[in-house]
Amino acid sequence: MAVQPIRLFGDPVLRTRAEPVVDFDKELRQLVRDLEETMLEAPGTGLAAPQIGVPLRVFTYHVEGVLGHLVNPVLDLSTEEQDGLEGCLSIPGLEFDCIRAAHVVAAGRDMHGEPVAIEGDDLLARCLQHETDHLDGVLFVDRLDRTARKAALKAIREAEWAGAPAPAIKVSPHPTFGRAL
């Protein structure tokens, strides 16, 4: 397992829709372990593969003592909403109020390809939505109202990490068939 560098706001990989996972193999299991270790080291509540430069539909989460992951997630959102502070490891040190669905059912697969369904409220619901957004190239600041988004973008421009160079991409020696970096 290895802690990976987290991509920051402005890195194009964060704005690119991730590809579905089709191979549930050793490399996927290593990716999940890397995501977990990186997320826990940060520390964070969730981390999506694009945040470490891998454009695949995988994320991990650690909410209320439960560590998990989801591959190729599909969300079913409640109509009831919650409002609360939200932050992001790719936008470090900044939090803003963001409206999300209050309840979520997330269906997908585990790292072995077995079907999984995760049901969550409150923080888990927020995390599942936030990480799935990453897989679609959406950042939580995109979900803010106009005034809050303007303030968030100003804070991002003024952040000490703004404009930092992206980490170097390590190319796998294994064939990826266009499904990963």
C-alpha positions, -999 to 999 in steps of 0.1 A, spaced: 0 0 0 12 35 -7 0 70 1 -5 89 -32 -4 126 -39 -38 142 -40 -46 163 -70 -57 198 -63 -83 221 -77 -73 231 -112 -59 197 -122 -78 186 -154 -83 151 -141 -107 164 -115 -130 178 -143 -129 146 -164 -157 119 -162 -141 87 -149 -144 54 -169 -163 24 -155 -142 -3 -140 -144 -35 -162 -115 -55 -147 -119 -66 -111 -83 -76 -107 -52 -73 -85 -46 -37 -98 -81 -27 -87 -76 -41 -53 -43 -22 -50 -60 10 -62 -86 6 -34 -59 0 -8 -40 31 -21 -72 52 -19 -79 40 17 -44 46 29 -42 81 12 -77 90 26 -68 80 61 -34 97 60 -49 130 48 -72 125 69 -105 126 49 -140 112 49 -138 100 13 -115 99 -17 -122 92 -53 -97 76 -78 -96 108 -99 -82 126 -69 -51 106 -71 -49 108 -109 -67 76 -118 -97 81 -141 -118 51 -129 -151 50 -111 -139 40 -77 -140 57 -43 -134 49 -7 -151 64 24 -146 65 62 -176 77 80 -185 71 117 -159 44 120 -169 25 89 -143 21 62 -156 11 28 -154 15 -10 -176 14 -40 -169 7 -76 -192 19 -105 -217 36 -82 -252 46 -91 -271 68 -67 -308 69 -57 -314 103 -40 -342 113 -16 -362 145 -24 -356 156 12 -325 179 15 -298 186 40 -276 217 43 -242 216 59 -205 224 57 -186 205 31 -149 203 23 -127 184 -1 -92 170 0 -86 185 -35 -96 220 -21 -77 218 12 -86 239 42 -118 254 28 -154 245 37 -187 259 25 -224 252 31 -237 229 4 -271 214 -1 -273 177 -7 -300 150 -6 -306 139 30 -308 102 22 -290 81 -4 -289 45 -16 -257 38 -35 -255 6 -56 -224 -7 -72 -197 -34 -68 -170 -41 -44 -133 -46 -55 -141 -83 -62 -170 -75 -85 -197 -85 -60 -229 -64 -59 -231 -39 -30 -257 -15 -18 -250 12 8 -278 32 24 -269 64 42 -282 96 59 -265 128 70 -227 126 67 -227 92 48 -253 105 23 -232 137 18 -200 117 14 -215 92 -12 -228 121 -32 -196 141 -30 -174 111 -41 -198 101 -69 -196 137 -81 -158 134 -83 -163 104 -107 -185 127 -129 -159 155 -129 -181 176 -106 -166 194 -75 -187 205 -45 -181 241 -53 -202 236 -85 -232 228 -63 -230 260 -43 -254 289 -49 -241 318 -69 -229 339 -40 -213 311 -21 -196 298 -53 -182 333 -59 -168 334 -24 -154 298 -27 -136 306 -60 -121 337 -44 -109 317 -14 -94 291 -37 -75 317 -58 -61 331 -25 -52 297 -10 -15 291 -5 -17 259 -25 -34 276 -55 -14 272 -87 9 244 -73 22 221 -100 4 188 -104 22 157 -92 40 136 -119 20 108 -134 35 73 -129 29 51 -159 20 15 -151 43 -11 -167 12 -32 -172 -12 -29 -201 -42 -8 -191 -62 -9 -224 -70 28 -220 -88 23 -187 -62 39 -163 -32 62 -163 
